[in-house]
Amino acid sequence: MVFPRSLIAALCLLAGVQAFAQTPTQANVPYGEHEKQVLDFYQAKAEGETPLLFFVHGGGWMTGDKANPDFLAKCLENGISVVSINYRFIAEAQAEQITPPVKACLDDSARALQFVRSKASEWHIDKERIGGCGGSAGGFTVLWLAFSPDMADAKSIDPVEHESTRLSCVMAFVPQTSLDPKQMKAWIPNNEYGNHAFGLGSMQEFLDKRDSLMPWIERFSPYALASAGDPPVLLFYDSAPNLGKPPAKDPVHSGNFGAGIAEKLKAAGIEYEINYNNDYEHMKWPDLFGFLKEKLGR
C-alpha cells in the first residue's frame, strides 16, 4: 500500500505546519550514480553553521518524491537548513537484483546522509545537529538511521563513507516500526504490509519465510535495533492504539506501531513521545516543531 502524501500534509496542517513553495538552493544534487540518488538542499539564512533537517519522503518505498519536504518553511524561518532526498524504489532494486529489495532504499538514505555531512563545510552545516523527518516508510527509514549502529567506515577509499550516519533526533509521522511479520500480525492482526520489502508476493509467504529472513528483519526493524544511547524520537499517529485487536481502519499506519515499540524505547532509556490522534493536551511539544527546535538547538 502506498502512503498518501496528502495524509502527511493533513497531519502537518493539524500541527500548524503550512505548505510552503520554495526553490531549493541546490536541486537534484547527485549523491550516487543512479538517477534516483539525488537530493535537494535548502540553505537557511543564518550566521555560521546551521543545524539540518534530513527529510525522507513516504510512499511504501514504491512511489513518492522529494519535493516540498515537511516543516520546510518553519525550518528556514528558524535557521535550520533542509535536505530532502530521492532514493531507489523496490522495483528498481529488484531490477538491479538487490536482495532484499528494501536494502537499496535504506542504503540510499544512509549514503545520502553521509554525502550531506561531507558537504558540511561547503554548505555551512553543523554535522552534530542533524535531525531526521519522514512519514510512513520515510518515517521508518529515519528511525532505521537513528537506531542503527554508525555505518561510517574510516578505512573506505571513498571519503563520503568516512562520515557518520547517526541522527540527533527523529520526527516521524505514522511510521511502521517493525518489518517482522509475526510481530506486526500480533500488533495489528489485519496488517498485510511488509512482504513487498523482501520481494515477496503475499503476507503468508512472508510469514512462511520469516525464520530464514530473520537476520535481515533484525537488521532493518527499528524495534529490533533500538538501544541505549539512541537519539530522542517523536512519533505522530492519527489513530489511537488498540494492540492486537482487529480491525485497524488503516493498518499500514496504525497507532499500534507506536504502542508496539513504546515499551522497547522505554526499556532502552530512549527519550520518546508518541502522539495519538492529535492528543495535544498531553504532549510536551504540542506544536510538534518545538521538538525539532529544542533538539537541534534553535
C-alpha positions in Angstrom: 0.0 0.0 0.0 1.2 3.5 -0.9 1.4 6.1 1.8 -0.6 9.2 0.5 1.4 12.4 0.6 -1.9 14.2 1.3 -2.1 12.5 4.7 1.3 13.9 5.8 0.1 17.3 4.6 -3.1 17.0 6.6 -1.2 16.0 9.7 1.2 18.9 9.3 -1.7 21.3 8.9 -3.2 20.0 12.2 0.2 20.6 13.8 0.3 24.1 12.5 2.7 23.4 9.6 1.7 25.2 6.4 2.6 24.2 2.9 5.5 26.2 1.6 6.7 26.6 -2.0 10.4 27.2 -2.1 13.1 26.8 -4.8 16.0 24.7 -3.5 19.3 26.4 -3.1 20.7 23.4 -4.9 18.4 21.0 -6.7 19.0 17.4 -7.8 22.4 17.2 -6.4 23.7 13.6 -7.1 24.9 11.6 -4.1 25.4 8.4 -6.1 25.4 7.2 -9.7 21.7 6.1 -10.1 19.3 8.7 -11.4 17.2 8.4 -8.3 20.2 9.1 -6.0 19.7 12.9 -5.9 18.7 15.4 -3.2 17.6 19.0 -2.8 19.3 21.3 -0.4 17.7 24.4 1.1 20.1 26.8 2.8 18.7 28.7 5.8 19.8 32.3 6.2 21.8 32.4 9.4 25.3 33.3 10.6 27.7 30.4 11.0 26.8 26.8 10.8 23.2 25.7 10.8 21.5 22.6 12.0 19.8 20.5 9.3 16.6 18.6 8.9 17.1 15.5 6.8 13.8 14.6 5.1 12.8 11.2 3.6 9.5 11.0 1.8 7.0 8.2 2.2 5.3 6.0 -0.4 5.9 2.5 0.8 9.4 2.6 -0.8 7.4 2.3 -4.1 6.5 5.9 -5.0 6.8 9.5 -3.9 9.2 12.4 -4.5 11.4 14.7 -2.5 9.5 17.9 -3.5 8.0 20.1 -0.7 9.5 18.5 2.4 7.5 18.9 5.6 8.5 21.7 8.0 10.4 23.5 5.2 9.0 26.9 6.0 9.4 26.6 9.8 12.9 25.3 9.4 14.1 28.1 7.2 12.4 30.7 9.3 14.3 29.3 12.4 17.7 29.0 10.9 17.5 25.3 10.1 18.7 24.1 6.7 16.8 21.3 5.0 17.8 18.4 2.7 15.1 16.2 1.0 16.2 13.1 -0.8 15.0 10.8 -3.6 16.1 7.1 -3.5 15.7 3.9 -5.4 12.4 2.2 -5.0 11.6 -1.5 -4.5 11.0 -2.1 -8.3 14.4 -0.5 -9.2 16.2 -2.6 -6.5 14.6 -5.7 -7.9 15.7 -4.7 -11.4 19.2 -4.5 -10.1 18.8 -7.9 -8.3 19.4 -6.4 -4.9 18.3 -8.8 -2.1 16.3 -7.9 -0.2 15.0 -5.0 -2.3 14.4 -2.7 0.7 18.1 -2.8 1.3 18.6 -0.4 -1.6 16.1 2.1 -0.2 17.7 2.1 3.2 21.3 2.1 2.0 20.5 5.1 -0.2 19.3 7.1 2.8 22.5 6.3 4.7 24.6 7.2 1.7 22.7 10.5 1.2 23.2 11.4 4.9 26.9 10.7 4.6 27.1 12.8 1.5 25.4 15.7 3.2 27.9 15.5 6.1 30.7 15.5 3.5 29.3 18.9 2.3 29.1 20.3 5.8 31.9 22.9 5.3 30.7 24.0 1.8 27.0 24.2 2.9 27.7 25.6 6.4 26.0 22.7 8.2 26.7 21.6 11.7 27.4 17.8 11.4 26.4 17.3 15.1 22.9 18.7 14.7 21.1 16.8 12.0 17.5 15.6 12.7 15.6 13.1 10.6 12.0 13.5 9.5 9.6 11.5 7.3 6.2 9.9 7.0 5.2 6.2 6.8 8.1 4.4 5.0 10.1 7.6 5.2 9.5 7.7 8.9 10.6 4.1 9.1 13.7 5.0 7.2 14.8 7.8 9.5 14.1 5.6 12.6 16.3 3.0 11.0 19.1 5.5 10.6 18.6 6.8 14.2 18.7 3.3 15.8 21.3 1.6 13.5 25.0 1.4 14.6 27.0 4.1 12.9 27.9 3.0 9.4 30.9 5.3 9.0 33.9 3.4 7.5 37.2 5.1 8.2 39.1 2.6 6.0 37.0 3.2 2.9 38.7 4.7 -0.2 35.6 6.8 -0.6 35.8 9.8 1.7 32.0 10.1 1.8 31.9 6.8 3.6 34.0 8.2 6.4 31.0 10.2 7.5 28.6 9.3 10.3 25.1 8.0 9.7 23.8 8.9 13.1 21.0 11.5 13.7 20.4 13.9 16.6 16.7 13.3 16.8 13.7 12.0 14.7 10.2 13.3 14.0 8.2 10.6 12.2 4.6 10.7 11.0 2.6 7.4 11.1 5.8 5.3 10.7 6.0 1.5 10.7 8.3 0.4 13.4 8.9 -3.3 12.5 9.3 -5.5 9.5 8.8 -8.7 11.5 5.6 -10.2 10.0 4.9 -12.2 13.2 5.3 -9.1 15.3 3.2 -6.9 13.0 0.4 -9.5 13.0 0.4 -9.7 16.8 0.2 -5.9 17.0 -2.2 -5.4 14.0 -4.0 -8.7 13.1 -5.3 -7.3 9.7 -1.9 -5.9 8.6 -0.9 -7.1 5.2 2.1 -4.7 4.8 5.8 -5.6 4.6 6.2 -8.5 2.3 7.0 -6.2 -0.7 10.1 -5.0 1.1 11.5 -8.5 0.7 10.2 -9.0 -2.8 7.5 -11.5 -1.7 4.1 -11.8 -3.2 1.9 -12.1 0.0 1.9 -11.8 3.7 1.5 -15.5 4.1 4.7 -16.1 2.1 6.4 -13.6 4.3 5.3 -15.5 7.4 6.4 -18.8 5.9 9.9 -17.4 5.2 10.2 -15.4 8.4 12.8 -17.7 10.0 15.2 -17.6 7.1 14.7 -13.8 6.8 15.3 -13.0 10.5 18.9 -11.7 10.0 17.6 -9.1 7.6 14.5 -8.4 9.7 16.6 -7.7 12.7 19.0 -5.5 10.7 16.1 -3.4 9.3 13.5 -3.2 12.0 13.6 -0.1 14.3 12.1 -2.2 17.0 15.0 -4.7 16.9 17.6 -2.0 16.6 16.5 0.4 19.3 19.1 0.5 22.2 20.6 2.7 24.9 22.2 5.8 23.6 19.9 6.3 20.6 18.6 9.8 19.9 15.2 11.1 21.0 12.2 10.5 18.9 8.7 11.9 18.5 6.2 9.7 16.7 2.8 11.0 15.5 -0.2 8.8 14.6 -3.7 9.8 13.6 -5.3 6.8 15.4 -5.5 5.6 18.9 -3.7 2.3 19.7 -5.5 -0.9 20.3 -2.9 -3.6 20.3 -3.8 -7.0 19.0 -7.5 -6.1 18.4 -8.8 -6.0 14.9 -9.7 -4.4 12.7 -7.5 -1.4 12.3 -9.0 1.1 9.9 -5.6 1.9 8.4 -3.4 -1.0 9.4 -0.4 0.3 7.4 -0.3 3.5 9.5 -1.9 2.2 12.7 -1.1 3.7 16.1 -0.3 0.2 17.2 3.1 0.6 15.5 3.7 3.3 18.1 2.3 1.4 21.0 4.2 -1.7 19.9 7.6 0.0 20.1 6.9 2.2 23.1 8.0 -0.4 25.8 11.2 -1.1 23.9 12.0 2.6 23.8 11.3 2.9 27.5 13.3 -0.2 28.4 16.3 1.1 26.3 16.1 4.5 28.0 15.5 6.4 24.7 13.7 9.7 25.1 10.5 9.5 23.3 7.0 10.9 22.9 4.1 9.3 21.0 1.1 11.3 20.0 -2.1 9.5 19.0 -4.9 11.3 17.2 -3.8 14.8 18.0 -3.8 14.4 21.8 -2.0 17.7 22.2 -3.2 18.2 25.8 -0.8 15.6 27.0 2.2 16.4 24.7 5.4 18.1 25.8 5.6 19.6 22.2 2.0 20.2 21.1 3.2 22.2 18.1 5.5 19.3 17.0 8.1 21.7 15.6 9.0 22.7 19.1 10.6 19.2 19.4 12.9 19.8 16.5 13.8 23.3 17.6 14.8 22.0 21.1 16.7 19.0 19.9 18.5 20.9 17.1 19.3 23.9 19.4 17.2 26.5 17.8 
